[in-house]
Amino acid sequence: MTSLSRSLVLAGSGLALVLFLVLHLGGASLALLDPLRFEVFSTWLHGRLWLPAVEAALALADRKSTRLNSSHL
């Protein structure tokens, strides 16, 4: 992997993380501001077919990140 492609992957993953955090905090803020709307949102979200694939990808990424971090100890 070249230096440029490694930088593009890193930039893309950082952008995806920021986007995830903004969307997650926006959805979670509904729990405090409007609990009924939060319940509707969470029911809608859990009905999406793509959610299990995203959860599995995040779990794999977290596992890989943990393994890489522990190798530096």
TATA-V615354 format. One record per residue. N is the residue number from 1. RES is the residue in one small letter. SS is DSSP state (A for helix, B for strand, O for the rest). PHI is phi in radians with two decimals (* if undefined). PSI is psi as a letter, one per 30 degrees, with the letter a starting at -180 (999 if undefined). Layout:
# TATA-V615354
n = [N:N]
res = [RES:RES]
ss = [SS:SS]
phi = [PHI:PHI]
psi = [PSI:PSI]
This chain:
# TATA-V615354
n = [1:2:3:4:5:6:7:8:9:10:11:12:13:14:15:16:17:18:19:20:21:22:23:24:25:26:27:28:29:30:31:32:33:34:35:36:37:38:39:40:41:42:43:44:45:46:47:48:49:50:51:52:53:54:55:56:57:58:59:60:61:62:63:64:65:66:67:68:69:70:71:72:73]
res = [m:t:s:l:s:r:s:l:v:l:a:g:s:g:l:a:l:v:l:f:l:v:l:h:l:g:g:a:s:l:a:l:l:d:p:l:r:f:e:v:f:s:t:w:l:h:g:r:l:w:l:p:a:v:e:a:a:l:a:l:a:d:r:k:s:t:r:l:n:s:s:h:l]
ss = [O:O:A:A:A:A:A:A:A:A:A:A:A:A:A:A:A:A:A:A:A:A:A:A:A:A:A:A:A:A:A:A:A:O:A:A:A:A:A:A:A:A:A:A:A:A:O:O:O:O:A:A:A:A:A:A:A:A:A:A:A:A:A:A:A:A:A:A:A:A:O:O:O]
phi = [*:-1.36:-1.09:-1.15:-1.16:-1.13:-1.16:-1.16:-1.13:-1.10:-1.11:-1.12:-1.20:-1.14:-1.13:-1.10:-1.12:-1.09:-1.07:-1.03:-1.10:-1.09:-1.16:-1.13:-1.15:-1.10:-1.19:-1.20:-1.14:-1.08:-1.07:-1.50:-1.48:-2.64:-0.99:-1.16:-1.14:-1.09:-1.10:-1.12:-1.09:-1.19:-1.12:-1.08:-1.09:-1.26:-1.57:-1.35:-1.25:-1.44:-1.06:-1.05:-1.16:-1.16:-1.09:-1.15:-1.11:-1.15:-1.14:-1.15:-1.12:-1.16:-1.12:-1.15:-1.09:-1.10:-1.11:-1.16:-1.15:-1.28:-1.32:-1.63:-1.34]
psi = [k:l:e:e:e:e:e:e:e:e:e:e:e:e:e:e:e:e:e:e:e:e:e:e:e:e:e:f:f:f:e:e:e:i:e:e:e:e:e:e:e:e:e:e:e:f:f:k:f:f:e:e:e:e:e:e:e:e:e:e:e:e:e:e:e:e:e:e:e:f:f:g:999]
